Amino acid sequence: MTGDEVLEGRSAPPAAATVSFQELTEDEPPGALVSFVGEIDLGTAPALGETVLRRTIELPAVVLDLSAVTFLDSAGVRLLDSLVGAYESRGSTIRLVAPEHGVARFTLTLCAFRSDLVETSVDRARSALLS
C-alpha cells in the first residue's frame, strides 16, 4: 500500500494557519498588527508562536487580529495566553481582536480569557492602545 492509497477517499487536511505582519501607523505607538488566518490548534500553535514572538517581542504595542481564525482550540488559547504574558512581562501593550460572533470570541469566552484585552475590531484595538 502506498501513501496515495491511504489518502484515497479522504478529504484533504485542513489548511494550516498563516500569519501576516503590518506596522501600526504613525499616530499609534510603534508596534505591529498581527493577523492570523485559518486554524490555530495543537498542530499550528507552536510554529505560529515562534514566528510571532520572533517578529514582535521587542515592540511596545501589538494587536493580534483573530478575525479570520476558523478554529481555535485549547492549544491556541494557551498560545495567546503565552504571547500576552511575554508582551506584558516586557511592558508592551497588547490587544486581541475577536469579532463578537466569531469562532475566536466563542472559544475565548468559553475559556474565560481576559476580556479586558479583547476588542471587537482592529479599529477598537488600535484606539485601546492609545488610551
Backbone as CSV, one residue per row, in Angstrom:
resi,resn,N_x,N_y,N_z,CA_x,CA_y,CA_z,C_x,C_y,C_z
1,MET,0.844,-1.167,0.000,0.000,0.000,0.000,0.896,1.239,0.000
2,THR,0.590,2.194,-0.850,1.368,3.427,-0.909,0.670,4.518,-0.123
3,GLY,1.361,5.616,0.086,0.790,6.760,0.796,-0.433,7.301,0.091
4,ASP,-0.419,7.257,-1.261,-1.565,7.755,-2.016,-2.811,6.917,-1.760
5,GLU,-2.632,5.651,-1.582,-3.776,4.779,-1.329,-4.386,5.057,0.032
6,VAL,-3.562,5.380,1.003,-4.061,5.661,2.341,-4.958,6.896,2.317
7,LEU,-4.609,7.901,1.513,-5.372,9.138,1.467,-6.592,9.057,0.554
8,GLU,-6.660,8.014,-0.269,-7.755,7.904,-1.221,-9.092,7.897,-0.493
9,GLY,-10.013,8.726,-0.981,-11.342,8.781,-0.396,-11.457,9.664,0.828
10,ARG,-10.385,10.245,1.258,-10.423,11.141,2.418,-10.259,12.574,1.940
11,SER,-10.837,13.480,2.672,-10.666,14.886,2.313,-9.272,15.348,2.701
12,ALA,-8.841,16.405,2.067,-7.519,16.958,2.359,-7.493,17.500,3.783
13,PRO,-6.336,17.449,4.415,-6.252,18.006,5.766,-6.528,19.502,5.730
14,PRO,-7.005,20.070,6.830,-7.298,21.499,6.847,-6.036,22.320,6.618
15,ALA,-6.227,23.477,6.012,-5.092,24.359,5.759,-4.535,24.859,7.087
16,ALA,-3.235,24.911,7.155,-2.590,25.420,8.369,-2.842,26.909,8.487
17,ALA,-2.752,27.401,9.667,-2.920,28.824,9.898,-1.741,29.581,9.307
18,THR,-2.023,30.789,8.892,-0.969,31.682,8.427,-1.031,32.940,9.273
19,VAL,0.033,33.693,9.224,0.110,34.918,9.998,0.792,35.974,9.136
20,SER,0.301,37.203,9.210,0.932,38.301,8.488,1.162,39.452,9.453
21,PHE,2.105,40.312,9.094,2.512,41.403,9.968,2.395,42.721,9.223
22,GLN,1.945,43.744,9.945,1.832,45.083,9.380,2.208,46.076,10.475
23,GLU,3.010,47.081,10.127,3.370,48.090,11.112,2.159,48.952,11.415
24,LEU,2.046,49.372,12.688,0.995,50.313,13.051,1.343,51.680,12.477
25,THR,0.343,52.518,12.252,0.553,53.806,11.595,1.221,54.816,12.515
26,GLU,1.579,55.952,11.943,2.331,56.980,12.661,1.627,57.521,13.898
27,ASP,0.290,57.605,13.881,-0.430,58.186,15.013,-0.636,57.196,16.157
28,GLU,-0.068,56.030,16.050,-0.178,54.999,17.085,1.207,54.730,17.665
29,PRO,1.253,54.060,18.812,2.576,53.693,19.317,3.253,52.743,18.334
30,PRO,4.585,52.760,18.281,5.275,51.829,17.381,4.881,50.396,17.731
31,GLY,4.547,49.648,16.733,4.125,48.283,17.003,3.695,47.583,15.738
32,ALA,2.928,46.515,15.918,2.525,45.702,14.774,1.099,45.207,14.931
33,LEU,0.474,45.050,13.783,-0.804,44.353,13.678,-0.469,42.971,13.143
34,VAL,-0.782,41.956,13.911,-0.501,40.571,13.529,-1.839,39.907,13.219
35,SER,-2.021,39.495,11.977,-3.293,38.913,11.543,-3.144,37.414,11.314
36,PHE,-3.989,36.647,11.992,-3.999,35.193,11.854,-5.127,34.786,10.906
37,VAL,-4.856,33.773,10.091,-5.863,33.230,9.180,-5.826,31.715,9.292
38,GLY,-6.988,31.094,9.429,-7.058,29.634,9.451,-7.233,29.071,10.843
39,GLU,-6.708,27.883,11.036,-6.897,27.144,12.278,-5.693,27.277,13.197
40,ILE,-5.962,27.643,14.445,-4.901,27.694,15.455,-5.190,26.560,16.422
41,ASP,-4.364,25.526,16.324,-4.575,24.325,17.127,-3.233,23.730,17.517
42,LEU,-3.264,22.534,18.068,-2.045,21.869,18.518,-1.018,21.730,17.398
43,GLY,-1.485,21.542,16.183,-0.565,21.373,15.054,0.060,22.665,14.563
44,THR,-0.598,23.795,14.765,-0.090,25.060,14.224,0.421,26.028,15.286
45,ALA,-0.061,25.917,16.511,0.258,26.896,17.551,1.763,27.055,17.824
46,PRO,2.536,25.981,17.968,3.963,26.179,18.288,4.716,27.001,17.243
47,ALA,4.529,26.686,15.978,5.233,27.429,14.922,4.739,28.870,14.839
48,LEU,3.434,29.058,15.000,2.894,30.419,14.980,3.477,31.242,16.114
49,GLY,3.521,30.658,17.299,4.067,31.365,18.454,5.505,31.787,18.251
50,GLU,6.321,30.895,17.748,7.729,31.217,17.492,7.861,32.351,16.491
51,THR,7.092,32.282,15.414,7.151,33.300,14.370,6.716,34.659,14.901
52,VAL,5.593,34.682,15.598,5.069,35.947,16.108,6.030,36.558,17.119
53,LEU,6.512,35.788,18.054,7.449,36.332,19.050,8.733,36.831,18.400
54,ARG,9.257,36.075,17.485,10.500,36.471,16.824,10.346,37.837,16.137
55,ARG,9.185,38.081,15.543,8.967,39.319,14.785,8.499,40.495,15.636
56,THR,7.965,40.242,16.846,7.298,41.337,17.559,7.714,41.533,19.013
57,ILE,8.527,40.694,19.558,8.763,40.703,21.006,9.342,42.023,21.524
58,GLU,10.074,42.743,20.718,10.677,43.999,21.170,9.778,45.212,20.962
59,LEU,8.616,45.028,20.375,7.729,46.154,20.076,6.934,46.574,21.306
60,PRO,6.668,47.866,21.450,5.914,48.331,22.616,4.404,48.115,22.521
61,ALA,3.892,47.800,21.329,2.448,47.593,21.167,2.193,46.545,20.093
62,VAL,1.268,45.631,20.375,0.928,44.571,19.423,-0.581,44.344,19.447
63,VAL,-1.165,44.252,18.249,-2.560,43.872,18.101,-2.574,42.512,17.411
64,LEU,-3.193,41.524,18.047,-3.333,40.191,17.461,-4.750,40.079,16.911
65,ASP,-4.875,40.044,15.589,-6.183,40.015,14.937,-6.587,38.573,14.651
66,LEU,-7.639,38.116,15.316,-8.137,36.749,15.179,-9.409,36.698,14.330
67,SER,-9.709,37.770,13.621,-10.955,37.868,12.847,-11.106,36.762,11.816
68,ALA,-10.019,36.322,11.205,-10.088,35.314,10.145,-9.733,33.910,10.636
69,VAL,-9.719,33.717,11.944,-9.459,32.391,12.513,-10.715,31.546,12.365
70,THR,-10.557,30.358,11.814,-11.698,29.472,11.572,-11.831,28.376,12.617
71,PHE,-10.799,28.203,13.447,-10.831,27.204,14.524,-9.797,27.604,15.548
72,LEU,-10.167,27.529,16.819,-9.260,27.859,17.909,-9.510,26.863,19.027
73,ASP,-8.509,26.015,19.302,-8.677,25.037,20.377,-7.875,25.471,21.603
74,SER,-7.798,24.606,22.591,-7.119,24.959,23.835,-5.636,25.244,23.629
75,ALA,-5.002,24.595,22.662,-3.595,24.886,22.363,-3.462,26.309,21.822
76,GLY,-4.436,26.738,21.042,-4.447,28.104,20.534,-4.651,29.114,21.651
77,VAL,-5.531,28.806,22.585,-5.762,29.692,23.725,-4.500,29.766,24.574
78,ARG,-3.831,28.627,24.783,-2.561,28.637,25.530,-1.523,29.494,24.813
79,LEU,-1.477,29.406,23.479,-0.560,30.236,22.703,-0.847,31.714,22.960
80,LEU,-2.105,32.113,22.878,-2.465,33.511,23.090,-2.112,33.958,24.503
81,ASP,-2.374,33.107,25.484,-2.030,33.421,26.869,-0.519,33.581,27.022
82,SER,0.231,32.732,26.371,1.689,32.809,26.417,2.197,34.102,25.764
83,LEU,1.610,34.470,24.633,2.001,35.715,23.962,1.694,36.919,24.852
84,VAL,0.507,36.936,25.439,0.134,38.031,26.332,1.146,38.128,27.477
85,GLY,1.488,37.013,28.082,2.454,37.008,29.166,3.817,37.523,28.738
86,ALA,4.263,37.113,27.564,5.566,37.560,27.063,5.573,39.067,26.821
87,TYR,4.517,39.583,26.218,4.454,41.029,25.967,4.352,41.816,27.266
88,GLU,3.461,41.390,28.146,3.266,42.130,29.387,4.509,42.105,30.265
89,SER,5.258,41.014,30.243,6.479,40.953,31.066,7.533,41.935,30.573
90,ARG,7.420,42.365,29.330,8.360,43.339,28.777,7.774,44.749,28.758
91,GLY,6.571,44.905,29.308,5.950,46.222,29.360,5.243,46.635,28.085
92,SER,5.034,45.703,27.169,4.330,46.011,25.920,2.823,46.012,26.143
93,THR,2.125,46.801,25.335,0.676,46.838,25.358,0.171,45.844,24.317
94,ILE,-0.834,45.067,24.669,-1.358,44.018,23.776,-2.873,44.100,23.744
95,ARG,-3.429,43.884,22.566,-4.877,43.745,22.404,-5.125,42.630,21.401
96,LEU,-6.209,41.901,21.628,-6.649,40.858,20.714,-7.942,41.316,20.044
97,VAL,-8.096,40.986,18.781,-9.322,41.295,18.058,-10.050,39.987,17.805
98,ALA,-11.274,39.923,18.333,-12.125,38.744,18.142,-13.553,39.259,17.952
99,PRO,-14.027,39.264,16.707,-15.379,39.767,16.444,-16.415,39.062,17.312
100,GLU,-17.464,39.798,17.640,-18.461,39.349,18.598,-19.042,37.964,18.313
101,HIS,-19.295,37.629,17.073,-19.917,36.342,16.764,-18.953,35.388,16.058
102,GLY,-17.672,35.604,16.231,-16.683,34.771,15.569,-16.257,33.565,16.383
103,VAL,-15.562,32.683,15.715,-15.051,31.456,16.332,-14.112,31.773,17.490
104,ALA,-13.197,32.697,17.272,-12.223,33.023,18.315,-12.910,33.591,19.553
105,ARG,-13.883,34.467,19.362,-14.590,35.067,20.503,-15.296,33.989,21.313
106,PHE,-15.941,33.049,20.619,-16.638,31.965,21.301,-15.680,31.186,22.191
107,THR,-14.543,30.795,21.636,-13.588,29.990,22.396,-12.967,30.791,23.534
108,LEU,-12.605,32.036,23.277,-12.019,32.860,24.335,-13.001,33.077,25.480
109,THR,-14.267,33.288,25.152,-15.286,33.450,26.183,-15.467,32.159,26.964
110,LEU,-15.536,31.047,26.255,-15.698,29.738,26.889,-14.559,29.440,27.854
111,CYS,-13.358,29.870,27.499,-12.176,29.609,28.328,-11.918,30.713,29.354
112,ALA,-12.825,31.671,29.460,-12.694,32.786,30.407,-11.374,33.541,30.209
113,PHE,-11.026,33.768,28.937,-9.824,34.528,28.610,-10.021,35.970,29.064
114,ARG,-8.973,36.664,29.333,-9.024,38.040,29.846,-9.795,38.967,28.905
115,SER,-11.007,39.287,29.271,-11.860,40.116,28.416,-11.362,41.558,28.312
116,ASP,-10.554,42.015,29.262,-10.022,43.376,29.197,-9.054,43.572,28.033
117,LEU,-8.598,42.497,27.432,-7.659,42.587,26.311,-8.321,42.349,24.961
118,VAL,-9.579,41.965,24.955,-10.247,41.558,23.716,-11.158,42.676,23.207
119,GLU,-10.969,43.037,21.955,-11.779,44.057,21.286,-12.517,43.413,20.115
120,THR,-13.573,44.081,19.638,-14.392,43.523,18.561,-13.886,43.876,17.171
121,SER,-12.989,44.860,17.057,-12.475,45.262,15.746,-11.046,45.765,15.867
122,VAL,-10.367,45.805,14.742,-8.996,46.319,14.718,-8.992,47.790,15.107
123,ASP,-9.967,48.560,14.631,-10.033,49.984,14.984,-10.156,50.174,16.491
124,ARG,-11.008,49.384,17.130,-11.172,49.479,18.590,-9.880,49.085,19.306
125,ALA,-9.208,48.074,18.806,-7.952,47.635,19.420,-6.887,48.711,19.290
126,ARG,-6.806,49.324,18.118,-5.831,50.407,17.924,-6.142,51.576,18.844
127,SER,-7.402,51.918,18.981,-7.794,53.006,19.891,-7.441,52.668,21.328
128,ALA,-7.627,51.424,21.718,-7.316,50.995,23.080,-5.815,51.113,23.375
129,LEU,-4.984,50.971,22.367,-3.547,51.117,22.569,-3.181,52.541,22.968
130,LEU,-3.966,53.499,22.507,-3.678,54.904,22.763,-4.216,55.390,24.112
131,SER,-5.135,54.632,24.703,-5.731,55.091,25.967,-4.964,54.615,27.176
